[in-house]
């Protein structure tokens, strides 16, 4: 049975009409949202998607993102709580977890079904409106914090927000896939240092998901099995790339890891998305995920620039083929060294990894981390 969320949800709007949602932990005082006093102009954004006929993929063009906030000083962070002298995206002086519509979204506008290509520029130049939803998730009001520094209870609150938004966005017309992710570290390209993640509601199924599901479909036709579940079982049986296991989750470095530091986390039970997890799985996740991040951060003395992304089933297709999982990747390949995507990876999509996945798994297992 899907979980019952353990947070108090309060919905309000910012002065430009964007939605803002507080997720307060049970036991917190009742919240009466304060008004946004900034008097922002109303949001009227449009984005455009263009079809790459050589790959069949959509490329989104969002010119307004050129003006988004870029590496502001700590005392000007728009994700901090508001004060009497400085107004931010969050009008209140404190919060647990907050989700709000991105002010500079990659996808925006009213939903209207799947992208319908227009050939106004001729058959070689197919385009469509970039309809979708982009949200920001603030994990904590502590500007200097990190997801790895959260308590299990706060991690569960963030996870509850992910579940809620997956449910809500999946129910919206025109949303085909929901992607929950976090970018961490300037080396990755983060422009705001406050601990936060994002959620995209795509108007199409993403290329990587399409590729994985095509492989899963072919595997089922050959064997009758589920590719993701069988791969998980094979990694458990092999054992050498396992990083940690719990009652409900298994984390491992994949056999064909692309990145020097890469960990995949699977629920032991096949489910399509975060909204399908039960209470025990969500409770367990709040501790296991913290352990993974702390092991990865402890592998080297440097900071850990990373991307953590949840691979969820498409909203309307292939949900029986998919298997929810998290991929955490880092470009850190050694102390003082980063991996950059150069000619082979960027131009040809032909990946070359400098590290043996088995060695990375052993390194992560050797890191001593206190219980979450």
Buried (B, 14 or more C-beta within 10 A) or exposed (E): EBBEBBBBBBEBBBBBEBEBBBBBBEEBEEBEBEEBEEEBEEBEBEBEBBBEEEEEBBEBEBEBBEEEBEEBEEEEBBBBBBEEEEBBBBBBEEBBBBBBBBBBBBBBBEBEEBBEBEEEEEEEEBBBBBBBBBBBBBBBBBBEBBBBBBEBEBBBBBBBBBBBBBBBBBEEEBBBBBBBBBBBBEBBEBEBBBBBBBBBBBBBBBEEBBEBBEEBEEBBEEEEEBBBBBBBBEBBEEEEBBBBBBEBBBBBBBEEBBBBBBBBBBBBBBBBBBBBBBBEBBBBBBBBBBBBBBBBBBBBEBBBBBBBBBBBBBBEBBBEBBBBBBBBBBBBBEEEEBBEEEEEBEEEEEEEBEBEBBEBBBBBEEBEBEEB
